[in-house]
Amino acid sequence: MGEVVKVTRNYQVTIPAAVRAKANIREGDLVEVLYDEDEGVIKIIPIRRKRLTIRLGRRITVEEIEEAIEELLDEATSP
């Protein structure tokens, strides 16, 4: 059986700890939220991907980090 959570005034919900543990969702993870028309339910689907590791041999700038994050977010949200 599921757990009941409250929708905040900003339309946010907290994924209960037991559900996060079963789905292996951790802080900072990306999830896809979709409405399944056939079943009439909202689904939260963890996005599984290998973490990007960059070894440059030099310090990187904040701008380079932000650019890499933007690229990853664009990839995650593109169909």
C-alpha positions in Angstrom: 0.0 0.0 0.0 1.2 3.5 -0.7 1.7 6.4 1.6 -0.3 9.6 1.8 1.6 12.9 1.3 0.4 16.5 1.2 0.7 18.8 -1.8 2.2 22.2 -0.7 1.0 25.5 -2.0 3.8 25.4 -4.5 2.5 22.0 -5.7 5.4 20.1 -4.3 5.3 16.7 -2.6 7.9 14.8 -0.6 8.7 11.3 -1.8 8.4 9.2 1.4 11.6 7.6 2.7 10.4 4.1 2.2 9.6 4.8 -1.5 12.9 6.6 -2.0 14.8 3.6 -0.6 12.9 1.1 -2.8 13.5 3.2 -5.9 17.1 4.1 -4.9 16.4 7.8 -5.2 18.9 10.1 -3.5 19.3 13.8 -3.0 20.4 15.4 -6.3 19.1 12.6 -8.5 16.9 13.5 -11.5 13.4 12.0 -11.9 10.9 12.2 -14.7 7.3 13.0 -13.7 4.6 12.0 -16.1 0.8 11.5 -16.2 -0.2 8.1 -17.5 -3.4 8.7 -19.5 -4.2 4.9 -19.7 -4.0 4.3 -16.0 -4.9 7.8 -14.8 -1.9 8.0 -12.5 1.1 10.2 -12.0 4.4 8.3 -12.2 7.8 9.3 -10.9 10.6 7.6 -12.8 14.2 7.8 -11.7 16.6 8.7 -14.5 19.5 6.3 -14.4 22.7 7.4 -15.9 26.4 7.0 -15.2 28.0 9.9 -13.4 30.2 12.0 -15.6 33.8 12.1 -14.5 36.2 14.6 -16.0 39.9 14.5 -15.3 41.5 17.5 -16.7 44.7 17.8 -14.8 43.9 21.4 -14.1 41.5 23.5 -12.1 38.2 24.2 -13.8 36.2 27.5 -13.5 32.7 27.9 -12.1 31.6 28.9 -15.6 32.9 25.5 -17.0 31.0 23.7 -14.2 27.8 25.6 -14.9 28.1 24.9 -18.6 28.5 21.2 -18.0 25.5 21.2 -15.8 23.4 23.0 -18.4 24.4 20.5 -21.0 23.5 17.6 -18.8 20.1 19.1 -17.9 19.4 19.7 -21.6 20.2 16.1 -22.3 18.0 14.9 -19.5 15.0 17.0 -20.6 15.2 16.4 -24.4 13.0 13.6 -25.8 
